[in-house]
Amino acid sequence: MLAGGLFKQVWKKLGHDEDAPDATDEDRTWQEVLLAATLQGAIFAGVKAAVDRAGAAGTRRLSGTWPG
């Protein structure tokens, strides 16, 4: 949910009033579709890494050992 909300905010700040396009949106350009997909992937990966890292750090604080 966090990544989805962050992506929507970033997409709007880039000057797009509409929702991000799907790959099958006929009225959107290749550039717009690929930009949205790349940006969305980067944001989701960044949020996932932050959550995973925070979880590992919390586990270390509680147990004294780094998971994995």
PDB file of N, H, CA, C and O in Angstrom:
ATOM      1  N   MET A   1       0.825  -1.195   0.000  1.00  0.00           N
ATOM      2  CA  MET A   1       0.000   0.000   0.000  1.00  0.00           C
ATOM      3  C   MET A   1       0.868   1.257   0.000  1.00  0.00           C
ATOM      4  O   MET A   1       0.590   2.224  -0.710  1.00  0.00           O
ATOM      5  N   LEU A   2       1.926   1.220   0.812  1.00  0.00           N
ATOM      6  H   LEU A   2       2.152   0.435   1.389  1.00  0.00           H
ATOM      7  CA  LEU A   2       2.833   2.370   0.884  1.00  0.00           C
ATOM      8  C   LEU A   2       3.455   2.661  -0.473  1.00  0.00           C
ATOM      9  O   LEU A   2       3.485   3.809  -0.917  1.00  0.00           O
ATOM     10  N   ALA A   3       3.950   1.623  -1.125  1.00  0.00           N
ATOM     11  H   ALA A   3       3.925   0.691  -0.764  1.00  0.00           H
ATOM     12  CA  ALA A   3       4.590   1.805  -2.424  1.00  0.00           C
ATOM     13  C   ALA A   3       3.588   2.300  -3.467  1.00  0.00           C
ATOM     14  O   ALA A   3       3.920   3.147  -4.296  1.00  0.00           O
ATOM     15  N   GLY A   4       2.376   1.778  -3.428  1.00  0.00           N
ATOM     16  H   GLY A   4       2.106   1.089  -2.754  1.00  0.00           H
ATOM     17  CA  GLY A   4       1.352   2.214  -4.369  1.00  0.00           C
ATOM     18  C   GLY A   4       1.006   3.682  -4.202  1.00  0.00           C
ATOM     19  O   GLY A   4       0.878   4.417  -5.181  1.00  0.00           O
ATOM     20  N   GLY A   5       0.856   4.101  -2.961  1.00  0.00           N
ATOM     21  H   GLY A   5       0.960   3.504  -2.165  1.00  0.00           H
ATOM     22  CA  GLY A   5       0.568   5.508  -2.695  1.00  0.00           C
ATOM     23  C   GLY A   5       1.712   6.423  -3.082  1.00  0.00           C
ATOM     24  O   GLY A   5       1.500   7.502  -3.635  1.00  0.00           O
ATOM     25  N   LEU A   6       2.927   5.985  -2.788  1.00  0.00           N
ATOM     26  H   LEU A   6       3.099   5.109  -2.339  1.00  0.00           H
ATOM     27  CA  LEU A   6       4.103   6.772  -3.153  1.00  0.00           C
ATOM     28  C   LEU A   6       4.215   6.907  -4.665  1.00  0.00           C
ATOM     29  O   LEU A   6       4.512   7.985  -5.180  1.00  0.00           O
ATOM     30  N   PHE A   7       3.977   5.811  -5.369  1.00  0.00           N
ATOM     31  H   PHE A   7       3.736   4.936  -4.951  1.00  0.00           H
ATOM     32  CA  PHE A   7       4.032   5.860  -6.832  1.00  0.00           C
ATOM     33  C   PHE A   7       3.006   6.842  -7.388  1.00  0.00           C
ATOM     34  O   PHE A   7       3.327   7.620  -8.286  1.00  0.00           O
ATOM     35  N   LYS A   8       1.787   6.821  -6.874  1.00  0.00           N
ATOM     36  H   LYS A   8       1.526   6.189  -6.145  1.00  0.00           H
ATOM     37  CA  LYS A   8       0.751   7.737  -7.365  1.00  0.00           C
ATOM     38  C   LYS A   8       1.157   9.192  -7.151  1.00  0.00           C
ATOM     39  O   LYS A   8       0.925  10.037  -8.016  1.00  0.00           O
ATOM     40  N   GLN A   9       1.762   9.485  -6.001  1.00  0.00           N
ATOM     41  H   GLN A   9       1.950   8.798  -5.299  1.00  0.00           H
ATOM     42  CA  GLN A   9       2.210  10.849  -5.725  1.00  0.00           C
ATOM     43  C   GLN A   9       3.317  11.269  -6.689  1.00  0.00           C
ATOM     44  O   GLN A   9       3.293  12.376  -7.226  1.00  0.00           O
ATOM     45  N   VAL A  10       4.272  10.392  -6.902  1.00  0.00           N
ATOM     46  H   VAL A  10       4.292   9.492  -6.466  1.00  0.00           H
ATOM     47  CA  VAL A  10       5.379  10.701  -7.810  1.00  0.00           C
ATOM     48  C   VAL A  10       4.859  10.882  -9.228  1.00  0.00           C
ATOM     49  O   VAL A  10       5.284  11.798  -9.932  1.00  0.00           O
ATOM     50  N   TRP A  11       3.945  10.020  -9.653  1.00  0.00           N
ATOM     51  H   TRP A  11       3.600   9.276  -9.081  1.00  0.00           H
ATOM     52  CA  TRP A  11       3.390  10.111 -11.002  1.00  0.00           C
ATOM     53  C   TRP A  11       2.696  11.454 -11.198  1.00  0.00           C
ATOM     54  O   TRP A  11       2.831  12.071 -12.255  1.00  0.00           O
ATOM     55  N   LYS A  12       1.959  11.909 -10.198  1.00  0.00           N
ATOM     56  H   LYS A  12       1.849  11.407  -9.340  1.00  0.00           H
ATOM     57  CA  LYS A  12       1.278  13.203 -10.304  1.00  0.00           C
ATOM     58  C   LYS A  12       2.277  14.355 -10.308  1.00  0.00           C
ATOM     59  O   LYS A  12       2.083  15.337 -11.024  1.00  0.00           O
ATOM     60  N   LYS A  13       3.347  14.248  -9.513  1.00  0.00           N
ATOM     61  H   LYS A  13       3.505  13.451  -8.931  1.00  0.00           H
ATOM     62  CA  LYS A  13       4.363  15.304  -9.486  1.00  0.00           C
ATOM     63  C   LYS A  13       5.108  15.417 -10.811  1.00  0.00           C
ATOM     64  O   LYS A  13       5.646  16.475 -11.138  1.00  0.00           O
ATOM     65  N   LEU A  14       5.138  14.340 -11.564  1.00  0.00           N
ATOM     66  H   LEU A  14       4.701  13.480 -11.299  1.00  0.00           H
ATOM     67  CA  LEU A  14       5.766  14.378 -12.886  1.00  0.00           C
ATOM     68  C   LEU A  14       4.860  15.051 -13.919  1.00  0.00           C
ATOM     69  O   LEU A  14       5.225  15.163 -15.090  1.00  0.00           O
ATOM     70  N   GLY A  15       3.689  15.493 -13.488  1.00  0.00           N
ATOM     71  H   GLY A  15       3.392  15.402 -12.537  1.00  0.00           H
ATOM     72  CA  GLY A  15       2.808  16.244 -14.366  1.00  0.00           C
ATOM     73  C   GLY A  15       1.713  15.444 -15.026  1.00  0.00           C
ATOM     74  O   GLY A  15       1.097  15.903 -15.988  1.00  0.00           O
ATOM     75  N   HIS A  16       1.464  14.250 -14.520  1.00  0.00           N
ATOM     76  H   HIS A  16       1.964  13.877 -13.739  1.00  0.00           H
ATOM     77  CA  HIS A  16       0.412  13.417 -15.095  1.00  0.00           C
ATOM     78  C   HIS A  16      -0.831  13.500 -14.210  1.00  0.00           C
ATOM     79  O   HIS A  16      -0.800  13.115 -13.041  1.00  0.00           O
ATOM     80  N   ASP A  17      -1.909  13.999 -14.776  1.00  0.00           N
ATOM     81  H   ASP A  17      -1.934  14.311 -15.725  1.00  0.00           H
ATOM     82  CA  ASP A  17      -3.152  14.131 -14.021  1.00  0.00           C
ATOM     83  C   ASP A  17      -3.893  12.811 -13.915  1.00  0.00           C
ATOM     84  O   ASP A  17      -4.626  12.582 -12.953  1.00  0.00           O
ATOM     85  N   GLU A  18      -3.706  11.947 -14.892  1.00  0.00           N
ATOM     86  H   GLU A  18      -3.110  12.133 -15.673  1.00  0.00           H
ATOM     87  CA  GLU A  18      -4.428  10.682 -14.929  1.00  0.00           C
ATOM     88  C   GLU A  18      -3.666   9.606 -14.171  1.00  0.00           C
ATOM     89  O   GLU A  18      -2.506   9.786 -13.800  1.00  0.00           O
ATOM     90  N   ASP A  19      -4.340   8.487 -13.949  1.00  0.00           N
ATOM     91  H   ASP A  19      -5.283   8.341 -14.251  1.00  0.00           H
ATOM     92  CA  ASP A  19      -3.677   7.332 -13.360  1.00  0.00           C
ATOM     93  C   ASP A  19      -2.600   6.837 -14.307  1.00  0.00           C
ATOM     94  O   ASP A  19      -2.642   7.110 -15.507  1.00  0.00           O
ATOM     95  N   ALA A  20      -1.649   6.117 -13.771  1.00  0.00           N
ATOM     96  H   ALA A  20      -1.616   5.895 -12.797  1.00  0.00           H
ATOM     97  CA  ALA A  20      -0.588   5.559 -14.591  1.00  0.00           C
ATOM     98  C   ALA A  20      -1.180   4.574 -15.593  1.00  0.00           C
ATOM     99  O   ALA A  20      -2.153   3.885 -15.286  1.00  0.00           O
ATOM    100  N   PRO A  21      -0.601   4.506 -16.783  1.00  0.00           N
ATOM    101  CA  PRO A  21      -1.154   3.623 -17.809  1.00  0.00           C
ATOM    102  C   PRO A  21      -0.807   2.160 -17.575  1.00  0.00           C
ATOM    103  O   PRO A  21       0.226   1.829 -16.994  1.00  0.00           O
ATOM    104  N   ASP A  22      -1.687   1.306 -18.038  1.00  0.00           N
ATOM    105  H   ASP A  22      -2.527   1.574 -18.510  1.00  0.00           H
ATOM    106  CA  ASP A  22      -1.406  -0.123 -18.101  1.00  0.00           C
ATOM    107  C   ASP A  22      -0.735  -0.382 -19.446  1.00  0.00           C
ATOM    108  O   ASP A  22      -0.824   0.430 -20.367  1.00  0.00           O
ATOM    109  N   ALA A  23      -0.069  -1.512 -19.540  1.00  0.00           N
ATOM    110  H   ALA A  23       0.003  -2.172 -18.792  1.00  0.00           H
ATOM    111  CA  ALA A  23       0.622  -1.855 -20.785  1.00  0.00           C
ATOM    112  C   ALA A  23      -0.338  -1.980 -21.962  1.00  0.00           C
ATOM    113  O   ALA A  23       0.066  -1.810 -23.113  1.00  0.00           O
ATOM    114  N   THR A  24      -1.588  -2.272 -21.686  1.00  0.00           N
ATOM    115  H   THR A  24      -1.916  -2.410 -20.752  1.00  0.00           H
ATOM    116  CA  THR A  24      -2.563  -2.468 -22.766  1.00  0.00           C
ATOM    117  C   THR A  24      -3.439  -1.253 -23.032  1.00  0.00           C
ATOM    118  O   THR A  24      -4.399  -1.339 -23.798  1.00  0.00           O
ATOM    119  N   ASP A  25      -3.119  -0.113 -22.402  1.00  0.00           N
ATOM    120  H   ASP A  25      -2.340  -0.044 -21.780  1.00  0.00           H
ATOM    121  CA  ASP A  25      -3.882   1.115 -22.681  1.00  0.00           C
ATOM    122  C   ASP A  25      -3.556   1.607 -24.092  1.00  0.00           C
ATOM    123  O   ASP A  25      -2.450   2.078 -24.353  1.00  0.00           O
ATOM    124  N   GLU A  26      -4.513   1.494 -24.982  1.00  0.00           N
ATOM    125  H   GLU A  26      -5.412   1.111 -24.769  1.00  0.00           H
ATOM    126  CA  GLU A  26      -4.296   1.809 -26.394  1.00  0.00           C
ATOM    127  C   GLU A  26      -3.994   3.288 -26.627  1.00  0.00           C
ATOM    128  O   GLU A  26      -3.270   3.637 -27.560  1.00  0.00           O
ATOM    129  N   ASP A  27      -4.550   4.155 -25.781  1.00  0.00           N
ATOM    130  H   ASP A  27      -5.138   3.871 -25.023  1.00  0.00           H
ATOM    131  CA  ASP A  27      -4.409   5.593 -25.988  1.00  0.00           C
ATOM    132  C   ASP A  27      -3.136   6.184 -25.384  1.00  0.00           C
ATOM    133  O   ASP A  27      -2.917   7.392 -25.475  1.00  0.00           O
ATOM    134  N   ARG A  28      -2.310   5.365 -24.780  1.00  0.00           N
ATOM    135  H   ARG A  28      -2.488   4.384 -24.707  1.00  0.00           H
ATOM    136  CA  ARG A  28      -1.066   5.848 -24.171  1.00  0.00           C
ATOM    137  C   ARG A  28       0.119   5.496 -25.056  1.00  0.00           C
ATOM    138  O   ARG A  28       0.086   4.500 -25.779  1.00  0.00           O
ATOM    139  N   THR A  29       1.159   6.310 -24.999  1.00  0.00           N
ATOM    140  H   THR A  29       1.185   7.119 -24.412  1.00  0.00           H
ATOM    141  CA  THR A  29       2.343   6.068 -25.827  1.00  0.00           C
ATOM    142  C   THR A  29       3.241   5.008 -25.191  1.00  0.00           C
ATOM    143  O   THR A  29       3.133   4.707 -24.002  1.00  0.00           O
ATOM    144  N   TRP A  30       4.130   4.449 -26.019  1.00  0.00           N
ATOM    145  H   TRP A  30       4.218   4.693 -26.985  1.00  0.00           H
ATOM    146  CA  TRP A  30       5.118   3.485 -25.511  1.00  0.00           C
ATOM    147  C   TRP A  30       5.958   4.145 -24.422  1.00  0.00           C
ATOM    148  O   TRP A  30       6.219   3.543 -23.381  1.00  0.00           O
ATOM    149  N   GLN A  31       6.376   5.372 -24.664  1.00  0.00           N
ATOM    150  H   GLN A  31       6.165   5.862 -25.510  1.00  0.00           H
ATOM    151  CA  GLN A  31       7.228   6.086 -23.707  1.00  0.00           C
ATOM    152  C   GLN A  31       6.538   6.222 -22.353  1.00  0.00           C
ATOM    153  O   GLN A  31       7.151   5.982 -21.313  1.00  0.00           O
ATOM    154  N   GLU A  32       5.284   6.600 -22.367  1.00  0.00           N
ATOM    155  H   GLU A  32       4.786   6.795 -23.212  1.00  0.00           H
ATOM    156  CA  GLU A  32       4.537   6.791 -21.135  1.00  0.00           C
ATOM    157  C   GLU A  32       4.342   5.476 -20.382  1.00  0.00           C
ATOM    158  O   GLU A  32       4.481   5.431 -19.160  1.00  0.00           O
ATOM    159  N   VAL A  33       4.022   4.414 -21.109  1.00  0.00           N
ATOM    160  H   VAL A  33       3.909   4.451 -22.102  1.00  0.00           H
ATOM    161  CA  VAL A  33       3.811   3.100 -20.491  1.00  0.00           C
ATOM    162  C   VAL A  33       5.113   2.586 -19.874  1.00  0.00           C
ATOM    163  O   VAL A  33       5.124   2.111 -18.738  1.00  0.00           O
ATOM    164  N   LEU A  34       6.213   2.684 -20.633  1.00  0.00           N
ATOM    165  H   LEU A  34       6.204   3.070 -21.556  1.00  0.00           H
ATOM    166  CA  LEU A  34       7.492   2.178 -20.123  1.00  0.00           C
ATOM    167  C   LEU A  34       8.026   3.017 -18.973  1.00  0.00           C
ATOM    168  O   LEU A  34       8.614   2.475 -18.037  1.00  0.00           O
ATOM    169  N   LEU A  35       7.832   4.323 -19.027  1.00  0.00           N
ATOM    170  H   LEU A  35       7.354   4.763 -19.787  1.00  0.00           H
ATOM    171  CA  LEU A  35       8.247   5.181 -17.919  1.00  0.00           C
ATOM    172  C   LEU A  35       7.490   4.828 -16.647  1.00  0.00           C
ATOM    173  O   LEU A  35       8.083   4.715 -15.575  1.00  0.00           O
ATOM    174  N   ALA A  36       6.191   4.655 -16.768  1.00  0.00           N
ATOM    175  H   ALA A  36       5.709   4.747 -17.639  1.00  0.00           H
ATOM    176  CA  ALA A  36       5.372   4.306 -15.603  1.00  0.00           C
ATOM    177  C   ALA A  36       5.789   2.962 -15.018  1.00  0.00           C
ATOM    178  O   ALA A  36       5.902   2.822 -13.800  1.00  0.00           O
ATOM    179  N   ALA A  37       6.018   1.977 -15.876  1.00  0.00           N
ATOM    180  H   ALA A  37       5.926   2.090 -16.866  1.00  0.00           H
ATOM    181  CA  ALA A  37       6.400   0.644 -15.400  1.00  0.00           C
ATOM    182  C   ALA A  37       7.769   0.674 -14.722  1.00  0.00           C
ATOM    183  O   ALA A  37       7.956   0.045 -13.681  1.00  0.00           O
ATOM    184  N   THR A  38       8.712   1.389 -15.296  1.00  0.00           N
ATOM    185  H   THR A  38       8.560   1.900 -16.142  1.00  0.00           H
ATOM    186  CA  THR A  38      10.053   1.487 -14.718  1.00  0.00           C
ATOM    187  C   THR A  38      10.020   2.200 -13.375  1.00  0.00           C
ATOM    188  O   THR A  38      10.632   1.746 -12.408  1.00  0.00           O
ATOM    189  N   LEU A  39       9.315   3.299 -13.318  1.00  0.00           N
ATOM    190  H   LEU A  39       8.817   3.668 -14.103  1.00  0.00           H
ATOM    191  CA  LEU A  39       9.203   4.060 -12.081  1.00  0.00           C
ATOM    192  C   LEU A  39       8.501   3.257 -10.995  1.00  0.00           C
ATOM    193  O   LEU A  39       8.931   3.248  -9.841  1.00  0.00           O
ATOM    194  N   GLN A  40       7.433   2.592 -11.366  1.00  0.00           N
ATOM    195  H   GLN A  40       7.084   2.599 -12.303  1.00  0.00           H
ATOM    196  CA  GLN A  40       6.688   1.778 -10.400  1.00  0.00           C
ATOM    197  C   GLN A  40       7.556   0.637  -9.873  1.00  0.00           C
ATOM    198  O   GLN A  40       7.555   0.366  -8.672  1.00  0.00           O
ATOM    199  N   GLY A  41       8.282  -0.022 -10.742  1.00  0.00           N
ATOM    200  H   GLY A  41       8.282   0.198 -11.718  1.00  0.00           H
ATOM    201  CA  GLY A  41       9.168  -1.106 -10.320  1.00  0.00           C
ATOM    202  C   GLY A  41      10.252  -0.634  -9.373  1.00  0.00           C
ATOM    203  O   GLY A  41      10.554  -1.304  -8.386  1.00  0.00           O
ATOM    204  N   ALA A  42      10.840   0.519  -9.667  1.00  0.00           N
ATOM    205  H   ALA A  42      10.595   1.064 -10.469  1.00  0.00           H
ATOM    206  CA  ALA A  42      11.890   1.064  -8.814  1.00  0.00           C
ATOM    207  C   ALA A  42      11.351   1.430  -7.434  1.00  0.00           C
ATOM    208  O   ALA A  42      11.999   1.161  -6.422  1.00  0.00           O
ATOM    209  N   ILE A  43      10.186   2.034  -7.392  1.00  0.00           N
ATOM    210  H   ILE A  43       9.660   2.253  -8.214  1.00  0.00           H
ATOM    211  CA  ILE A  43       9.599   2.421  -6.107  1.00  0.00           C
ATOM    212  C   ILE A  43       9.233   1.185  -5.295  1.00  0.00           C
ATOM    213  O   ILE A  43       9.510   1.126  -4.097  1.00  0.00           O
ATOM    214  N   PHE A  44       8.612   0.198  -5.936  1.00  0.00           N
ATOM    215  H   PHE A  44       8.387   0.246  -6.909  1.00  0.00           H
ATOM    216  CA  PHE A  44       8.237  -1.019  -5.210  1.00  0.00           C
ATOM    217  C   PHE A  44       9.473  -1.731  -4.684  1.00  0.00           C
ATOM    218  O   PHE A  44       9.469  -2.206  -3.548  1.00  0.00           O
ATOM    219  N   ALA A  45      10.530  -1.817  -5.484  1.00  0.00           N
ATOM    220  H   ALA A  45      10.533  -1.432  -6.407  1.00  0.00           H
ATOM    221  CA  ALA A  45      11.767  -2.474  -5.043  1.00  0.00           C
ATOM    222  C   ALA A  45      12.413  -1.708  -3.890  1.00  0.00           C
ATOM    223  O   ALA A  45      12.919  -2.319  -2.949  1.00  0.00           O
ATOM    224  N   GLY A  46      12.400  -0.397  -3.956  1.00  0.00           N
ATOM    225  H   GLY A  46      11.988   0.099  -4.721  1.00  0.00           H
ATOM    226  CA  GLY A  46      12.967   0.413  -2.882  1.00  0.00           C
ATOM    227  C   GLY A  46      12.214   0.260  -1.576  1.00  0.00           C
ATOM    228  O   GLY A  46      12.823   0.128  -0.515  1.00  0.00           O
ATOM    229  N   VAL A  47      10.908   0.277  -1.648  1.00  0.00           N
ATOM    230  H   VAL A  47      10.413   0.385  -2.510  1.00  0.00           H
ATOM    231  CA  VAL A  47      10.094   0.105  -0.438  1.00  0.00           C
ATOM    232  C   VAL A  47      10.279  -1.296   0.139  1.00  0.00           C
ATOM    233  O   VAL A  47      10.379  -1.457   1.355  1.00  0.00           O
ATOM    234  N   LYS A  48      10.325  -2.304  -0.720  1.00  0.00           N
ATOM    235  H   LYS A  48      10.244  -2.173  -1.708  1.00  0.00           H
ATOM    236  CA  LYS A  48      10.533  -3.675  -0.249  1.00  0.00           C
ATOM    237  C   LYS A  48      11.890  -3.802   0.441  1.00  0.00           C
ATOM    238  O   LYS A  48      11.991  -4.425   1.498  1.00  0.00           O
ATOM    239  N   ALA A  49      12.920  -3.223  -0.141  1.00  0.00           N
ATOM    240  H   ALA A  49      12.839  -2.717  -0.999  1.00  0.00           H
ATOM    241  CA  ALA A  49      14.251  -3.278   0.463  1.00  0.00           C
ATOM    242  C   ALA A  49      14.266  -2.579   1.820  1.00  0.00           C
ATOM    243  O   ALA A  49      14.885  -3.071   2.763  1.00  0.00           O
ATOM    244  N   ALA A  50      13.595  -1.446   1.925  1.00  0.00           N
ATOM    245  H   ALA A  50      13.092  -1.046   1.159  1.00  0.00           H
ATOM    246  CA  ALA A  50      13.544  -0.717   3.194  1.00  0.00           C
ATOM    247  C   ALA A  50      12.819  -1.527   4.263  1.00  0.00           C
ATOM    248  O   ALA A  50      13.263  -1.583   5.410  1.00  0.00           O
ATOM    249  N   VAL A  51      11.708  -2.151   3.893  1.00  0.00           N
ATOM    250  H   VAL A  51      11.347  -2.105   2.962  1.00  0.00           H
ATOM    251  CA  VAL A  51      10.948  -2.968   4.848  1.00  0.00           C
ATOM    252  C   VAL A  51      11.759  -4.188   5.269  1.00  0.00           C
ATOM    253  O   VAL A  51      11.817  -4.516   6.454  1.00  0.00           O
ATOM    254  N   ASP A  52      12.389  -4.866   4.298  1.00  0.00           N
ATOM    255  H   ASP A  52      12.342  -4.600   3.336  1.00  0.00           H
ATOM    256  CA  ASP A  52      13.210  -6.034   4.621  1.00  0.00           C
ATOM    257  C   ASP A  52      14.377  -5.654   5.530  1.00  0.00           C
ATOM    258  O   ASP A  52      14.674  -6.358   6.495  1.00  0.00           O
ATOM    259  N   ARG A  53      15.029  -4.550   5.220  1.00  0.00           N
ATOM    260  H   ARG A  53      14.788  -3.978   4.436  1.00  0.00           H
ATOM    261  CA  ARG A  53      16.174  -4.106   6.025  1.00  0.00           C
ATOM    262  C   ARG A  53      15.733  -3.738   7.445  1.00  0.00           C
ATOM    263  O   ARG A  53      16.405  -4.093   8.413  1.00  0.00           O
ATOM    264  N   ALA A  54      14.630  -3.043   7.570  1.00  0.00           N
ATOM    265  H   ALA A  54      14.084  -2.754   6.784  1.00  0.00           H
ATOM    266  CA  ALA A  54      14.121  -2.672   8.891  1.00  0.00           C
ATOM    267  C   ALA A  54      13.748  -3.923   9.692  1.00  0.00           C
ATOM    268  O   ALA A  54      13.989  -3.988  10.898  1.00  0.00           O
ATOM    269  N   GLY A  55      13.165  -4.904   9.024  1.00  0.00           N
ATOM    270  H   GLY A  55      12.969  -4.851   8.045  1.00  0.00           H
ATOM    271  CA  GLY A  55      12.831  -6.161   9.706  1.00  0.00           C
ATOM    272  C   GLY A  55      14.066  -6.889  10.189  1.00  0.00           C
ATOM    273  O   GLY A  55      14.082  -7.420  11.299  1.00  0.00           O
ATOM    274  N   ALA A  56      15.104  -6.920   9.365  1.00  0.00           N
ATOM    275  H   ALA A  56      15.092  -6.489   8.463  1.00  0.00           H
ATOM    276  CA  ALA A  56      16.352  -7.577   9.755  1.00  0.00           C
ATOM    277  C   ALA A  56      17.010  -6.849  10.923  1.00  0.00           C
ATOM    278  O   ALA A  56      17.521  -7.485  11.845  1.00  0.00           O
ATOM    279  N   ALA A  57      17.000  -5.532  10.885  1.00  0.00           N
ATOM    280  H   ALA A  57      16.585  -5.016  10.136  1.00  0.00           H
ATOM    281  CA  ALA A  57      17.586  -4.751  11.978  1.00  0.00           C
ATOM    282  C   ALA A  57      16.798  -4.965  13.270  1.00  0.00           C
ATOM    283  O   ALA A  57      17.386  -5.068  14.347  1.00  0.00           O
ATOM    284  N   GLY A  58      15.478  -5.033  13.167  1.00  0.00           N
ATOM    285  H   GLY A  58      15.000  -4.950  12.293  1.00  0.00           H
ATOM    286  CA  GLY A  58      14.652  -5.299  14.349  1.00  0.00           C
ATOM    287  C   GLY A  58      14.903  -6.683  14.923  1.00  0.00           C
ATOM    288  O   GLY A  58      14.952  -6.864  16.140  1.00  0.00           O
ATOM    289  N   THR A  59      15.062  -7.653  14.040  1.00  0.00           N
ATOM    290  H   THR A  59      15.022  -7.506  13.052  1.00  0.00           H
ATOM    291  CA  THR A  59      15.371  -9.016  14.493  1.00  0.00           C
ATOM    292  C   THR A  59      16.705  -9.044  15.228  1.00  0.00           C
ATOM    293  O   THR A  59      16.843  -9.706  16.257  1.00  0.00           O
ATOM    294  N   ARG A  60      17.687  -8.320  14.693  1.00  0.00           N
ATOM    295  H   ARG A  60      17.575  -7.782  13.857  1.00  0.00           H
ATOM    296  CA  ARG A  60      19.002  -8.278  15.354  1.00  0.00           C
ATOM    297  C   ARG A  60      18.911  -7.615  16.726  1.00  0.00           C
ATOM    298  O   ARG A  60      19.545  -8.062  17.682  1.00  0.00           O
ATOM    299  N   ARG A  61      18.126  -6.558  16.817  1.00  0.00           N
ATOM    300  H   ARG A  61      17.611  -6.195  16.040  1.00  0.00           H
ATOM    301  CA  ARG A  61      17.965  -5.886  18.113  1.00  0.00           C
ATOM    302  C   ARG A  61      17.320  -6.809  19.144  1.00  0.00           C
ATOM    303  O   ARG A  61      17.690  -6.811  20.318  1.00  0.00           O
ATOM    304  N   LEU A  62      16.343  -7.597  18.675  1.00  0.00           N
ATOM    305  H   LEU A  62      16.043  -7.595  17.721  1.00  0.00           H
ATOM    306  CA  LEU A  62      15.625  -8.471  19.607  1.00  0.00           C
ATOM    307  C   LEU A  62      16.394  -9.760  19.937  1.00  0.00           C
ATOM    308  O   LEU A  62      16.375 -10.217  21.080  1.00  0.00           O
ATOM    309  N   SER A  63      17.062 -10.338  18.948  1.00  0.00           N
ATOM    310  H   SER A  63      17.078  -9.966  18.019  1.00  0.00           H
ATOM    311  CA  SER A  63      17.688 -11.635  19.152  1.00  0.00           C
ATOM    312  C   SER A  63      19.209 -11.594  19.241  1.00  0.00           C
ATOM    313  O   SER A  63      19.831 -12.547  19.711  1.00  0.00           O
ATOM    314  N   GLY A  64      19.801 -10.505  18.795  1.00  0.00           N
ATOM    315  H   GLY A  64      19.296  -9.731  18.413  1.00  0.00           H
ATOM    316  CA  GLY A  64      21.261 -10.405  18.810  1.00  0.00           C
ATOM    317  C   GLY A  64      21.941 -10.982  17.587  1.00  0.00           C
ATOM    318  O   GLY A  64      23.160 -10.881  17.455  1.00  0.00           O
ATOM    319  N   THR A  65      21.172 -11.590  16.682  1.00  0.00           N
ATOM    320  H   THR A  65      20.181 -11.672  16.789  1.00  0.00           H
ATOM    321  CA  THR A  65      21.746 -12.145  15.476  1.00  0.00           C
ATOM    322  C   THR A  65      21.055 -11.589  14.233  1.00  0.00           C
ATOM    323  O   THR A  65      19.859 -11.302  14.242  1.00  0.00           O
ATOM    324  N   TRP A  66      21.838 -11.446  13.166  1.00  0.00           N
ATOM    325  H   TRP A  66      22.810 -11.680  13.158  1.00  0.00           H
ATOM    326  CA  TRP A  66      21.302 -10.952  11.899  1.00  0.00           C
ATOM    327  C   TRP A  66      20.638 -12.124  11.171  1.00  0.00           C
ATOM    328  O   TRP A  66      21.256 -13.180  11.037  1.00  0.00           O
ATOM    329  N   PRO A  67      19.416 -11.968  10.706  1.00  0.00           N
ATOM    330  CA  PRO A  67      18.738 -13.077  10.022  1.00  0.00           C
ATOM    331  C   PRO A  67      19.348 -13.344   8.647  1.00  0.00           C
ATOM    332  O   PRO A  67      19.891 -12.449   7.999  1.00  0.00           O
ATOM    333  N   GLY A  68      19.242 -14.580   8.233  1.00  0.00           N
ATOM    334  H   GLY A  68      18.801 -15.307   8.760  1.00  0.00           H
ATOM    335  CA  GLY A  68      19.662 -14.942   6.885  1.00  0.00           C
ATOM    336  C   GLY A  68      21.036 -15.385   6.842  1.00  0.00           C
ATOM    337  O   GLY A  68      21.542 -15.726   5.773  1.00  0.00           O
TER     338      GLY A  68
END
